[in-house]
Amino acid sequence: MLQVPFIRENTEAVIKGLAKRNLDAKSMIDDVLRFDEERRKLQTKLDNVLAESNSLSKEIGVLYKSGKGDEANALKVRTTQLKEESKQLNDQLNEASTTLNELLHNIPNVPNDLVPDGQDEEDNLEVHRAGDVPDLGDNAKPHWELAKEYDIIDFELGNKITGAGFPVYKGKGAKLQRALISYFLDKNTAAGYQEVLVPLLVNSDSGFGTGQLPDKEGQMYHVTADDLYLIPTAEVPATNIYRGDLLKEDELPKALTGYTPCFRREAGSYGAHVRGLNRLHQFDKVEILRIEHPDRSYKALDEMVDHVKGIMDELELPYRIIRLCGGDLGFTSALTYDFEVYSTAQKRWLEISSISNFETFQANRLKLRFKNTDGKSQLVHTLNGSSLALPRVVAGLLENNQTEKGIKVPSVLVPYTGFEFIN
């Protein structure tokens, strides 16, 4: 959530920045400034009324002690008027504050200057490409066919148990999942990320803190009886570990990693582009996140990107890194890099990771601050990224590594799987 003082001091820059999202934000920003001005005026009036009321109360006490009861009673009439006036002002102030907060909740983050202009994913900027796309000829099979051939992922059985988008992993398919999770966690902890195991259900305060609520409420599974939400990513519970905290500057950065199943309704997702592992309602993911000093958050973002690059290089998969344009940028993000793996059989790129810097946007919602060297509290910057999401990594491994002997397992995973081929 944007801070009102920041909007007030940088009005034109905020409107210009939000235009990168193809959003004409002038009327929204004007409304914010108008209600903020009203709120501040009401607060000043209320403060003056309360100050006068307190002063009169003291004066009344002195008059009573001095035996001037008539004068004291006359002043009590005024204090009664002030009490009613303060109640009305307080109601007006609460209404103005509520309206202001609702406006702020609907304004997305301001994109960083590095975010390219653009309408949608077609305008994203490729910044890196690595790995060789294998020449499999016309015999390349998509991962859903390979999964059935080697009996490692059963989509129909998942459909029977739950519904579409909930596959069952079997045999070497299940072992491959476990191997990837362990490998990702080992890489992340070796890089200095502390492993955490977090709840899979969160309350609405947690969903609001990281920006999933109210923006993505329709994409989350809601347990209505308890008003809890199944997590769409470990980012939500892990970042909320620090909600409301005031950290010391020397405690920064905080770096966490965690494995969780993730749940997303993905309403309206149909067609061949979501077949197999391409889009699921339940999937496994390992996440990394950082709580950073604002002065080094973009260096931290580069470090996170380099970290995931190292993992992709070890997996020996063809991949590219995309800097998202304004029109494709997430609601809470100031700058996002997407990693995409090439699907040889489908002949298209599949997103497997997003790494984002939210600057102070999440921290303001979380009320997450640190005390700087001057002793003043200051909002931190939050960052997170997938390291990595498993379904499309598995799709890439199956499709790009298919051979006459079976599916070749990358050498870095063999110590985890205990086998070199899926056959």
C-alpha positions in Angstrom: 0.0 0.0 0.0 1.3 3.4 -0.9 1.9 5.9 1.9 -0.1 9.1 1.9 2.9 11.4 2.6 4.7 9.8 -0.4 1.7 10.4 -2.6 1.3 14.0 -1.3 5.0 14.8 -1.9 5.3 13.0 -5.3 1.9 13.3 -6.8 2.9 13.8 -10.4 5.6 11.1 -10.3 3.0 8.6 -8.8 0.5 9.4 -11.5 3.2 9.1 -14.2 4.5 5.9 -12.7 1.1 4.2 -12.5 0.6 5.2 -16.2 3.2 2.5 -16.9 0.5 0.0 -15.8 -1.8 1.5 -18.4 -3.7 3.0 -15.5 -5.1 6.6 -15.6 -4.7 7.1 -11.8 -5.3 10.9 -11.7 -8.8 10.7 -10.3 -7.8 8.0 -7.8 -4.9 10.1 -6.6 -7.0 13.3 -6.5 -9.6 11.4 -4.3 -6.8 10.3 -2.0 -5.5 13.8 -1.5 -9.0 15.2 -1.0 -9.9 12.7 1.7 -6.5 13.0 3.3 -7.0 16.8 3.5 -10.5 16.3 4.9 -9.1 13.8 7.4 -6.3 16.1 8.6 -8.7 19.1 9.0 -11.1 16.9 11.0 -8.2 15.7 13.1 -7.2 19.3 13.8 -10.7 20.3 14.8 -11.1 17.3 17.0 -7.7 18.0 18.7 -8.8 21.6 19.4 -12.2 20.5 20.8 -10.5 18.0 23.1 -7.9 20.5 24.2 -10.6 23.0 25.0 -12.7 20.4 26.9 -9.6 19.3 28.9 -8.8 22.9 29.8 -12.4 23.6 30.9 -12.5 20.5 33.0 -9.5 21.7 34.9 -11.0 25.2 35.3 -14.3 23.7 36.5 -12.4 21.8 39.2 -10.6 24.9 40.4 -13.9 26.9 40.5 -15.6 24.2 42.6 -12.7 24.3 45.0 -13.0 28.0 45.2 -16.7 27.9 46.0 -17.8 29.3 42.7 -20.3 26.6 41.8 -22.5 28.8 39.6 -19.6 29.7 37.3 -18.5 26.0 37.3 -22.0 24.9 36.3 -22.1 27.4 33.5 -18.9 26.0 32.1 -20.2 22.5 32.4 -22.9 23.4 29.8 -20.1 24.2 27.4 -18.2 20.9 28.1 -21.4 19.0 27.3 -21.6 20.8 24.0 -17.9 20.0 23.3 -18.5 16.4 24.2 -21.3 16.1 21.6 -19.1 18.0 19.1 -16.2 15.7 19.6 -18.4 12.7 19.1 -19.6 14.0 15.7 -16.1 15.0 14.7 -14.8 11.5 15.7 -17.5 9.8 13.6 -16.7 12.0 10.6 -13.0 11.4 11.1 -13.5 7.6 11.2 -15.6 7.8 8.0 -13.0 9.8 6.2 -10.2 7.5 7.3 -12.1 4.4 6.2 -12.8 5.9 2.8 -9.2 7.0 2.5 -7.9 3.4 3.3 -10.3 1.8 0.9 -9.0 4.1 -1.9 -5.4 3.3 -1.0 -6.2 -0.5 -0.9 -7.1 -0.3 -4.6 -4.1 1.6 -5.9 -1.3 -0.7 -7.1 2.4 -0.2 -6.5 4.4 2.3 -8.5 6.6 0.6 -11.0 10.4 1.0 -10.8 12.1 3.0 -13.5 13.5 -0.2 -14.9 10.1 -1.5 -15.7 9.6 -1.4 -19.5 6.4 0.2 -21.0 4.0 -2.3 -22.5 0.4 -3.6 -22.5 0.8 -7.3 -21.8 3.2 -10.3 -21.8 4.0 -9.7 -25.4 5.9 -6.5 -24.4 8.0 -8.1 -21.7 11.8 -7.7 -22.1 14.1 -10.7 -22.3 17.3 -10.0 -20.4 19.0 -13.4 -20.3 18.9 -16.7 -22.1 20.8 -19.9 -21.3 20.8 -23.6 -22.0 20.5 -25.5 -25.3 17.1 -26.5 -26.6 17.5 -30.2 -27.6 16.6 -31.3 -31.1 14.0 -34.0 -30.5 12.6 -34.0 -34.0 9.0 -34.7 -34.6 8.9 -37.5 -32.0 8.9 -35.2 -29.0 6.1 -36.0 -26.6 4.4 -33.6 -24.2 4.9 -34.2 -20.6 1.3 -35.5 -20.0 1.9 -38.3 -22.5 5.3 -39.1 -20.9 3.8 -39.1 -17.5 1.2 -41.7 -18.6 3.7 -43.8 -20.5 6.0 -44.1 -17.5 3.2 -44.2 -15.0 4.6 -41.4 -12.8 1.8 -38.8 -12.8 -1.9 -39.8 -12.9 -4.1 -36.9 -13.8 -7.3 -39.0 -14.2 -6.8 -40.5 -10.7 -6.5 -37.0 -9.2 -9.6 -36.0 -11.1 -11.4 -39.0 -9.5 -10.3 -38.2 -6.0 -10.7 -34.4 -6.1 -11.1 -32.8 -9.5 -9.1 -31.4 -12.4 -5.9 -29.8 -11.4 -5.0 -32.2 -8.5 -2.7 -34.8 -9.9 -1.4 -37.9 -8.2 2.4 -38.5 -8.3 3.4 -42.1 -8.3 6.7 -44.2 -8.0 9.6 -42.3 -9.6 7.3 -39.3 -10.2 6.8 -38.9 -6.5 10.5 -39.5 -5.8 11.4 -36.8 -8.4 9.1 -34.3 -6.6 10.7 -35.1 -3.2 14.2 -34.9 -4.8 13.5 -31.4 -6.3 12.1 -30.1 -3.0 15.2 -31.3 -1.1 17.6 -30.0 -3.7 16.0 -26.6 -3.8 15.9 -26.3 0.0 19.6 -27.4 0.2 20.6 -24.8 -2.4 18.7 -22.1 -0.6 20.0 -22.9 2.9 23.5 -23.1 1.6 23.1 -19.6 0.3 22.1 -18.3 3.7 18.3 -18.6 3.7 16.9 -20.0 7.0 14.4 -22.8 6.4 10.9 -22.4 7.9 7.9 -24.7 7.9 4.8 -22.6 7.9 1.0 -23.1 8.2 -0.9 -23.8 5.0 -3.9 -21.7 6.2 -3.8 -18.0 7.0 -6.2 -15.4 8.4 -7.4 -12.4 6.4 -4.9 -10.1 8.1 -2.1 -12.2 6.6 -3.7 -12.2 3.2 -4.1 -8.4 3.4 -0.5 -7.9 4.6 1.1 -9.4 1.5 -1.5 -8.0 -0.9 -3.5 -11.2 -1.9 -6.5 -9.6 -0.2 -8.6 -8.0 -1.5 -6.9 -8.0 -4.9 -6.8 -11.8 -5.4 -9.6 -13.0 -3.2 -11.4 -14.9 -6.0 -8.2 -16.9 -6.7 -7.9 -18.2 -3.1 -9.7 -21.1 -1.5 -11.7 -19.8 1.4 -12.6 -22.0 4.4 -15.7 -20.0 5.3 -16.5 -21.7 8.6 -13.3 -20.5 10.1 -12.6 -17.5 7.8 -9.2 -18.9 6.8 -7.6 -19.1 3.4 -5.5 -21.9 1.9 -2.2 -20.3 0.9 -1.4 -19.5 -2.7 2.3 -19.4 -1.9 4.6 -19.7 1.1 5.3 -16.0 0.7 2.1 -15.2 2.6 2.7 -17.0 5.9 6.5 -16.5 5.8 6.4 -12.8 5.2 3.7 -12.4 7.9 6.1 -13.9 10.5 7.3 -10.3 10.8 3.9 -8.5 10.6 3.8 -5.6 13.0 7.5 -6.0 14.0 10.0 -3.2 14.7 13.4 -4.6 13.8 16.8 -3.3 14.6 18.9 -2.2 11.7 21.6 -4.7 12.4 19.0 -7.5 12.3 18.6 -6.9 8.5 18.5 -8.7 6.2 16.1 -11.5 7.1 16.3 -14.3 4.6 13.9 -17.2 4.7 13.1 -20.3 2.5 10.3 -22.7 2.8 8.5 -25.6 1.1 4.8 -25.7 0.9 2.0 -27.1 -1.2 0.2 -24.1 -2.8 -3.5 -23.8 -3.6 -5.0 -21.6 -6.4 -8.5 -21.7 -7.7 -7.4 -20.3 -11.1 -11.0 -19.6 -12.0 -11.7 -19.5 -15.7 -8.5 -21.4 -16.7 -9.4 -23.7 -19.6 -7.9 -25.0 -22.9 -4.9 -26.8 -24.2 -2.5 -24.2 -22.7 -3.4 -25.4 -19.2 -3.2 -29.1 -19.9 -1.1 -31.5 -17.7 1.2 -29.7 -15.3 0.9 -26.3 -17.0 -1.7 -25.0 -14.5 -2.8 -26.8 -11.3 -5.0 -26.0 -8.4 -2.6 -27.7 -6.0 1.2 -27.8 -6.6 4.5 -27.8 -4.6 6.8 -24.8 -4.5 9.9 -23.7 -2.6 10.0 -20.0 -1.9 12.7 -17.6 -0.9 12.1 -14.2 0.6 14.1 -11.3 2.1 13.4 -8.4 4.4 15.9 -5.8 3.4 17.2 -2.3 4.2 15.8 0.0 1.5 19.3 1.0 0.5 20.3 -2.5 -0.7 17.0 -4.1 -1.8 17.8 -3.9 -5.5 21.2 -5.4 -4.9 19.4 -8.2 -3.0 17.0 -8.6 -6.0 20.0 -9.1 -8.3 21.4 -11.6 -5.9 18.1 -13.6 -5.8 18.0 -13.6 -9.6 21.6 -14.9 -9.8 20.8 -17.6 -7.2 17.9 -19.0 -9.3 20.1 -18.7 -12.4 22.6 -21.0 -10.7 19.9 -23.6 -9.9 18.6 -23.5 -13.5 22.2 -23.9 -14.9 22.6 -27.0 -12.6 19.4 -28.5 -13.8 20.7 -28.1 -17.4 17.4 -26.8 -18.7 16.9 -24.2 -21.5 15.6 -21.1 -19.8 15.3 -17.3 -20.2 14.7 -14.4 -17.8 12.1 -11.8 -18.6 11.7 -8.3 -17.0 7.9 -7.7 -16.8 6.5 -4.7 -18.5 4.1 -2.3 -16.7 1.0 -4.0 -18.2 2.0 -7.4 -16.9 3.3 -6.4 -13.5 1.6 -7.8 -10.4 -0.4 -5.5 -8.2 2.1 -5.4 -5.3 5.4 -5.4 -7.3 7.7 -2.6 -8.2 9.9 -4.8 -10.4 9.6 -8.4 -11.3 11.8 -10.9 -13.2 10.2 -14.1 -14.5 12.1 -17.3 -15.3 10.7 -19.4 -18.1 11.7 -22.9 -19.1 11.4 -24.0 -22.7 8.9 -26.7 -23.4 10.3 -28.7 -26.4 7.2 -30.7 -27.1 4.8 -27.7 -26.6 7.2 -25.4 -28.4 6.6 -22.5 -25.9 8.0 -20.9 -22.8 6.6 -21.8 -19.4 6.9 -19.5 -16.4 8.6 -21.3 -13.5 9.6 -18.4 -11.2 8.8 -14.8 -10.4 11.2 -12.8 -8.3 10.0 -9.4 -7.2 10.9 -6.3 -5.2 7.8 -4.8 -3.5 9.8 -2.0 -2.0 7.7 -0.6 0.9 4.3 -1.6 -0.5 3.9 -4.8 1.5 5.7 -3.4 4.5 3.3 -0.5 4.8 0.4 -3.0 4.9 2.3 -5.3 7.3 3.3 -2.3 9.5 6.8 -3.8 9.3 9.6 -1.4 10.2 13.1 -1.1 11.4 14.8 1.5 13.6 17.5 3.3 11.7 20.8 4.7 13.1 19.0 8.0 13.8 16.6 6.1 16.1 13.6 6.7 13.7 11.4 3.9 12.5 11.4 3.3 8.8 9.6 0.8 6.5 11.7 -2.1 5.2 11.7 -3.4 1.7 10.3 -6.9 1.1 11.3 -9.3 -1.8 10.3 -12.8 -2.7 10.7 -15.4 -5.4 10.1 -19.0 -6.4 13.1 -21.2 -6.0 11.4 -23.0 -7.6 7.8 -24.0 -8.5 7.8 -27.7 -9.3 5.1 -28.4 -11.9 6.6 -26.7 -14.9 10.1 -27.6 -13.8 9.0 -31.2 -13.9 7.3 -30.6 -17.3 10.6 -29.2 -18.6 12.6 -32.0 -17.2 10.4 -34.7 -18.8 10.1 -33.0 -22.2 13.7 -31.8 -22.7 15.3 -35.0 -21.3 13.3 -37.7 -23.1 15.6 -40.3 -24.7 15.3 -43.8 -26.1 16.3 -45.1 -22.7 13.7 -43.1 -20.9 13.8 -39.7 -19.1 17.3 -38.8 -18.1 17.6 -37.2 -14.7 20.0 -34.3 -14.4 23.2 -35.3 -12.7 22.7 -32.8 -9.8 19.5 -34.6 -8.8 20.8 -38.2 -9.0 22.0 -38.2 -5.4 18.5 -37.2 -4.3 16.5 -39.6 -6.6 18.8 -42.6 -6.5 18.2 -43.3 -10.2 19.6 -41.8 -13.4 16.6 -42.6 -15.7 12.8 -42.7 -15.4 11.9 -45.8 -17.5 
